[in-house]
Amino acid sequence: MQVNSEPTTQEAPAQPARAVPADAQAGAAAVGRQFSAGDAEKAAALRKMKLVALGLLIAMAVVFVFAFALQKEYPWLQYVRAAAEGGMVGALADWFAVTALFKYPMGIKIPHTAIIPRRKDQIGASLGEFVETNFLSEQVVQEKLASVNIARRAGEWLAAPAGADRVAKEGAAVIRGLFKVLNDDDVQAVIEGMVRKHLLTPPWGPPVGRMAERIFHDGHHHKLVDLLVDRAADWVSENHETVSRLVSERSPTWVPQFVDGLVGDKVYIEFLKFVRAVQSDPNHQVRQSIDKYLNDLAQDLQHDPVMIARAEDIKAQVLGDPEVRELASRTWGTVKNALLGAVEDPDSDLTIKFKAAVRDFGSRLVNDPELAGKVNAWIGDAAGYLVRTYRSDIAGVITDTVARWDAEETSQKIELQVGKDLQFIRINGTVVGSLAGLAIFTVAHLIFG
């Protein structure tokens, strides 16, 4: 495409987002096949500026022809001719300079022209290096983040009801999306594997024994013993007839009935005394025997192979393969149904508490300078790490993107963005050339006559 050539009509492959004027479409077709509504407007403006610059050049040429032809009859036209001549030279020189950026002038492969198509990759590499050096600097990013005070802004947004509602809504969408993606069988297999690895594979005896040893050593079991003794004392106190009947039923048949009654009463009284003595005396021999038994049991669970094996047998009976699978299935089903039900209901306890927690966290970010400072520091450190670690990869996106562009397409893209301003160079060159030609001719005429 020549800078001053008339545009050719080409059909765009995709409809723009909004109506594009016909002259805009024609201008866009002059610089590329694919264009949006915004690009089409830029292309139309570029085409108009090219026509203005070309019109000035033609005007200067017409003025030069008439002035050159009539200057002998009208000597003052020599100044007009000089001005027009300088304007043509300036216009042609700047046309050449602008055109040489994007293509070969008039299709002639003059050295150091068509700079952008020929040096596209070098330009992309230089642009990527420039961005990496000047923009993807750890210090620059951290200073910018520090000046923005992200924690306070985020806190103000989260503290507002609309912000909390938005977070809850997006969180619910994420949870629903995860449940749609996740396969129930796979999740249950993971839960089953975790149960087997962390609950079934390790032996139960030693850890249970160590935990029991700490409980018994600190005396936490005494409350349970007290409860059992109290219940036993209450039962004995309320079951006089039952104790007497048991004694009578187990006495020999030849013993008289009144003797059974006396013996039964005596056994009941002694039994009640014994239970109440255990109940009232924290250092009773029975309590000490219970303590000794429990401590021995805790030690056996840790060190006695027979007791450890018994604990493993109990574990195998309680949590066999069917039980583990059922536990995994029931656990996942419960969690899934509970979460789905909670996120679907905006008035559920989980949703309400989650929104309250979000608003509370936002308020703390606004009102707690220490917390906000920690959050800002964390964000700055995270951004600094990302920039420090991936700055070359981020800048490489620019280099790789430009490298994938076609040379002609790259030239068209750049010309579309800056071409309108570059056409002002041609216009200014025409004006400055005219003034320079007039000034040079005037000075020369004054000096040499």
C-alpha positions in Angstrom: 0.0 0.0 0.0 1.4 3.4 -1.0 1.0 6.3 1.4 -0.7 8.4 -1.2 -2.5 5.7 -3.1 -6.3 5.4 -3.2 -7.8 2.8 -0.9 -9.0 -0.5 -2.3 -12.3 -1.9 -1.2 -12.1 -5.1 0.9 -14.7 -6.9 2.9 -14.2 -7.3 6.6 -14.5 -10.9 7.8 -16.4 -10.0 11.0 -19.2 -7.5 11.7 -18.1 -4.7 14.0 -19.7 -4.3 17.4 -21.5 -1.1 16.2 -22.3 0.6 13.0 -19.2 1.8 11.1 -19.5 4.6 8.5 -18.7 3.7 4.9 -15.6 6.0 4.8 -14.4 4.5 8.0 -14.7 1.0 6.5 -12.8 2.1 3.4 -10.1 3.7 5.5 -9.7 0.5 7.6 -9.5 -1.6 4.4 -6.6 0.5 3.3 -4.5 -0.6 6.3 -5.7 -4.1 7.1 -8.4 -6.8 6.7 -9.4 -7.2 10.3 -10.7 -4.2 12.2 -13.0 -3.3 15.0 -15.3 -0.3 15.1 -12.6 1.8 16.9 -10.0 0.7 14.4 -12.3 1.6 11.6 -12.6 5.1 12.9 -8.9 5.5 13.3 -8.4 4.2 9.8 -10.9 6.7 8.4 -9.1 9.5 10.3 -5.7 8.3 8.9 -7.1 8.3 5.4 -8.4 11.8 5.7 -5.1 13.1 7.0 -3.3 11.4 4.1 -5.6 13.2 1.7 -5.0 16.5 3.4 -1.2 16.0 3.2 -1.5 14.9 -0.4 -3.8 17.8 -1.2 -1.2 20.3 0.2 1.5 18.7 -1.9 -0.6 19.0 -5.1 -1.5 22.6 -4.2 2.2 23.4 -3.9 2.8 21.8 -7.2 0.1 23.8 -8.9 1.3 27.0 -7.4 4.8 26.2 -8.4 3.8 25.6 -12.0 1.8 28.8 -12.4 4.4 30.9 -10.5 7.3 29.5 -12.5 5.4 30.2 -15.8 4.5 33.7 -15.0 7.5 34.9 -12.9 9.1 36.8 -15.8 6.0 38.8 -16.3 5.4 39.2 -12.6 8.7 39.2 -10.8 7.1 39.0 -7.4 6.0 35.5 -8.3 9.6 34.4 -7.9 9.0 34.5 -4.1 5.8 32.5 -4.5 7.7 30.0 -6.7 10.5 29.7 -4.1 7.9 29.1 -1.3 6.0 26.5 -3.4 9.3 24.8 -4.4 10.4 24.6 -0.8 7.0 23.3 0.3 7.1 20.6 -2.4 10.6 19.6 -1.3 9.5 19.5 2.4 6.4 17.5 1.6 8.2 15.0 -0.5 11.0 14.6 2.0 8.6 14.0 4.9 6.4 11.7 2.8 9.5 9.7 2.1 10.5 9.6 5.8 7.0 8.6 7.0 6.5 6.0 4.3 9.9 4.5 4.9 8.8 3.6 8.4 6.1 1.2 7.2 7.0 0.2 3.6 9.3 0.6 0.6 8.5 4.0 -1.0 6.9 3.4 -4.3 7.8 -0.2 -3.9 11.5 0.5 -4.5 13.7 -1.3 -2.0 15.8 1.6 -1.0 18.3 0.8 1.9 17.1 1.7 5.4 13.4 1.9 4.4 10.5 -0.4 5.4 12.0 -0.2 8.9 9.1 -1.7 10.9 8.4 -4.7 8.7 12.1 -5.5 8.4 13.0 -5.0 12.0 9.8 -6.2 13.6 11.4 -8.8 15.8 14.1 -6.4 17.0 11.5 -3.8 17.8 9.5 -6.4 19.8 12.6 -7.5 21.7 13.5 -3.9 22.4 10.0 -3.0 23.5 10.0 -6.1 25.8 13.3 -5.2 27.3 12.2 -1.6 27.8 9.0 -2.7 29.6 11.0 -5.2 31.7 13.6 -2.6 32.7 11.5 0.4 33.3 8.0 -1.0 34.3 8.6 -4.5 35.7 10.9 -3.3 38.4 10.4 -4.6 41.9 11.0 -1.2 43.4 8.6 0.5 41.0 5.8 -2.0 41.6 6.2 -1.9 45.4 6.3 1.9 45.5 3.1 2.0 43.3 1.3 -0.5 45.5 2.4 1.4 48.7 1.0 4.6 47.3 -2.3 3.0 46.4 -2.9 1.5 49.9 -4.7 -1.5 48.5 -5.6 -2.9 52.0 -7.7 0.2 52.9 -9.4 0.3 49.6 -10.2 -3.4 49.7 -11.4 -3.0 53.3 -13.8 -0.2 52.4 -15.2 -2.4 49.7 -15.5 -5.5 51.8 -17.0 -3.6 54.7 -19.9 -2.4 52.5 -22.9 -4.7 52.3 -22.6 -4.8 48.5 -19.0 -5.9 48.7 -19.8 -8.7 51.1 -22.7 -9.8 49.0 -20.5 -9.9 45.9 -17.8 -12.0 47.7 -20.5 -14.4 49.0 -22.1 -14.6 45.5 -18.8 -15.3 43.8 -17.8 -17.8 46.5 -21.1 -19.7 46.1 -20.5 -19.8 42.3 -17.0 -21.2 42.9 -18.3 -23.9 45.3 -21.0 -24.9 42.9 -18.5 -25.0 40.1 -16.2 -27.2 42.1 -19.0 -29.6 43.0 -19.9 -29.9 39.3 -16.3 -30.6 38.3 -15.5 -33.0 41.1 -16.4 -36.6 40.7 -18.1 -38.1 43.8 -16.3 -41.5 43.4 -12.9 -39.8 43.1 -13.5 -37.6 46.2 -14.7 -40.6 48.2 -11.6 -42.5 47.1 -9.5 -39.7 48.3 -11.3 -39.5 51.7 -11.0 -43.3 52.0 -7.3 -43.2 51.2 -6.8 -40.4 53.8 -8.7 -42.4 56.4 -6.6 -45.5 55.7 -3.3 -43.6 55.7 -3.8 -41.5 58.8 -6.3 -43.5 60.8 -6.0 -47.2 60.0 -2.4 -47.7 59.0 -0.8 -46.4 62.2 -1.3 -48.7 65.2 -3.8 -47.4 67.7 -2.3 -48.8 70.9 0.7 -46.6 71.5 -1.0 -43.2 70.7 -4.1 -44.1 72.7 -1.9 -45.3 75.5 0.1 -42.0 75.5 -3.1 -39.9 75.4 -4.6 -42.1 78.3 -1.4 -41.8 80.3 -1.5 -37.9 80.1 -5.2 -38.0 81.1 -4.7 -40.3 84.0 -1.6 -38.5 85.2 -3.4 -35.2 85.3 -6.4 -36.8 87.1 -9.0 -35.9 84.5 -10.5 -39.4 84.8 -11.5 -38.7 88.5 -14.6 -36.9 87.5 -15.8 -40.0 85.5 -15.0 -42.2 88.5 -16.9 -39.9 90.8 -19.9 -40.0 88.5 -19.8 -43.8 88.4 -19.5 -44.1 92.2 -22.3 -41.6 92.7 -24.6 -43.5 90.4 -23.6 -46.8 92.2 -24.4 -45.2 95.6 -27.7 -43.9 94.4 -28.7 -47.3 93.0 -27.8 -49.1 96.2 -29.7 -46.5 98.3 -32.8 -46.9 96.1 -32.7 -50.8 95.8 -32.9 -52.2 99.4 -35.4 -54.8 98.5 -33.5 -55.8 95.4 -30.4 -56.5 97.4 -32.3 -58.4 100.1 -34.1 -60.5 97.5 -30.8 -61.4 95.8 -29.3 -62.6 99.1 -32.4 -64.6 99.8 -32.4 -66.2 96.3 -28.8 -67.4 96.8 -29.0 -68.7 100.3 -29.5 -72.4 101.0 -33.0 -73.7 101.1 -32.7 -75.0 104.7 -32.0 -71.5 106.0 -35.1 -70.0 107.7 -36.7 -67.1 105.9 -36.3 -64.7 108.8 -32.6 -65.4 108.8 -32.4 -64.6 105.0 -34.1 -61.3 105.8 -31.6 -60.5 108.6 -28.6 -61.4 106.3 -30.0 -59.5 103.4 -30.4 -56.4 105.6 -26.9 -56.8 106.9 -25.4 -57.2 103.4 -27.3 -54.2 102.2 -26.2 -52.0 105.1 -22.5 -53.1 104.7 -22.7 -52.7 100.9 -24.2 -49.2 101.3 -21.5 -48.2 103.8 -18.8 -49.5 101.5 -20.1 -47.5 98.5 -20.5 -44.4 100.5 -17.0 -44.7 101.9 -15.7 -44.9 98.4 -17.9 -42.0 97.5 -16.7 -39.8 100.3 -13.0 -40.7 100.4 -10.9 -39.5 97.4 -8.0 -41.7 98.6 -10.0 -44.8 99.1 -8.3 -48.1 98.3 -10.9 -48.8 95.5 -10.1 -45.5 93.9 -6.4 -46.2 94.2 -6.9 -49.6 92.6 -8.8 -48.0 89.7 -6.0 -45.5 89.2 -3.4 -48.3 89.2 -5.4 -50.4 86.8 -5.9 -47.5 84.4 -2.2 -46.5 84.5 -1.2 -50.1 83.9 -3.6 -50.2 81.0 -2.1 -47.1 79.5 1.4 -48.5 79.8 0.4 -51.9 78.3 -1.2 -50.1 75.3 2.2 -48.5 74.6 4.6 -51.3 75.4 2.8 -54.7 75.7 2.7 -56.5 72.3 -0.3 -58.6 73.4 -2.3 -55.5 74.4 -1.3 -53.7 71.2 -2.4 -56.6 69.1 -5.8 -56.6 70.9 -6.2 -52.9 70.1 -5.5 -53.7 66.5 -8.1 -56.4 66.5 -10.6 -54.0 67.9 -9.7 -51.5 65.2 -10.1 -54.0 62.5 -13.5 -55.0 63.8 -14.8 -51.5 64.2 -13.3 -50.1 60.9 -13.2 -52.8 58.3 -13.2 -52.2 54.5 -17.0 -51.8 54.3 -17.2 -49.5 57.2 -14.4 -47.3 55.8 -16.1 -47.0 52.4 -19.4 -46.2 54.1 -17.7 -43.6 56.3 -16.1 -41.9 53.3 -19.3 -41.9 51.3 -21.4 -40.6 54.2 -18.8 -37.9 55.0 -18.6 -36.6 51.5 -22.3 -36.8 51.0 -22.9 -34.9 54.2 -20.4 -32.2 53.4 -21.6 -31.8 49.8 -25.3 -31.5 50.7 -24.6 -29.2 53.6 -22.5 -26.8 51.5 -24.8 -26.8 48.5 -27.8 -26.2 50.6 -26.0 -23.4 52.4 -24.8 -21.6 49.3 -28.1 -21.9 47.5 -29.9 -20.2 50.4 -29.0 -16.5 50.9 -30.5 -16.6 54.3 -28.7 -19.7 55.5 -26.6 -19.5 58.7 -23.4 -20.2 56.7 -24.1 -17.4 54.2 -25.0 -14.9 56.9 -22.0 -15.7 59.0 -19.7 -15.6 56.0 -21.0 -12.2 55.0 -20.6 -11.0 58.6 -17.0 -12.3 58.6 -16.2 -10.6 55.3 -17.6 -7.3 56.6 -15.8 -7.6 59.9 -12.5 -8.3 58.1 -13.1 -5.3 55.8 -13.7 -3.1 58.9 -10.5 -4.3 60.5 -8.6 -3.5 57.4 -10.0 0.1 57.5 -9.7 0.7 61.3 -6.6 -1.4 62.2 -3.5 0.3 60.8 -1.3 -2.6 62.0 -3.3 -5.2 60.1 -3.6 -3.0 57.0 0.2 -2.5 57.1 0.7 -6.2 57.3 -1.6 -6.9 54.4 0.0 -4.1 52.3 3.4 -5.5 53.1 2.3 -9.0 52.1 0.9 -7.8 48.9 4.0 -5.8 48.1 6.3 -8.7 48.9 4.1 -11.0 46.8 4.1 -8.6 43.9 7.8 -8.1 44.3 8.4 -11.8 44.2 6.3 -12.3 41.1 8.0 -9.4 39.3 11.5 -10.5 40.4 10.9 -14.1 39.4 8.7 -13.8 36.3 9.6 -10.3 34.9 11.4 -11.9 32.0 8.5 -14.2 31.2 6.0 -11.3 31.4 8.1 -9.1 29.2 8.6 -12.1 26.9 4.9 -12.0 26.1 5.5 -8.8 24.3 8.5 -10.1 22.4 6.8 -13.4 21.5 3.5 -11.7 20.5 5.3 -9.3 18.1 7.4 -12.1 16.7 4.2 -14.0 15.8 2.8 -11.1 13.9 3.1 -11.0 10.2 5.5 -8.2 9.1 2.8 -6.4 7.0 0.2 -6.9 9.7 2.6 -5.4 12.3 3.2 -2.4 10.0 -0.5 -1.9 9.5 -1.2 -2.1 13.3 1.4 0.5 14.2 0.4 2.8 11.3 -3.2 2.6 12.4 -2.3 3.8 15.9 0.2 6.5 15.1 -0.3 7.1 11.4 -2.6 10.1 11.8 -0.1 12.0 13.9 2.7 11.1 11.5 0.7 12.7 8.7 1.0 16.0 10.6 4.7 15.7 10.0 4.0 15.8 6.2 1.8 18.8 6.7 4.3 20.6 8.9 7.0 19.7 6.4 5.1 21.3 3.6 4.6 24.5 5.7 8.1 24.6 7.0 9.5 23.9 3.6 7.6 26.7 2.1 8.8 29.2 4.7 12.3 27.9 4.4 12.3 28.2 0.6 10.9 31.7 0.8 13.5 32.7 3.4 16.4 31.2 1.5 15.3 32.8 -1.8 14.8 36.2 -0.1 18.2 36.2 1.6 19.9 35.1 -1.6 18.0 37.8 -3.6 19.0 40.5 -1.1 22.7 39.4 -1.1 23.2 38.7 -4.8 20.4 40.8 -6.4 
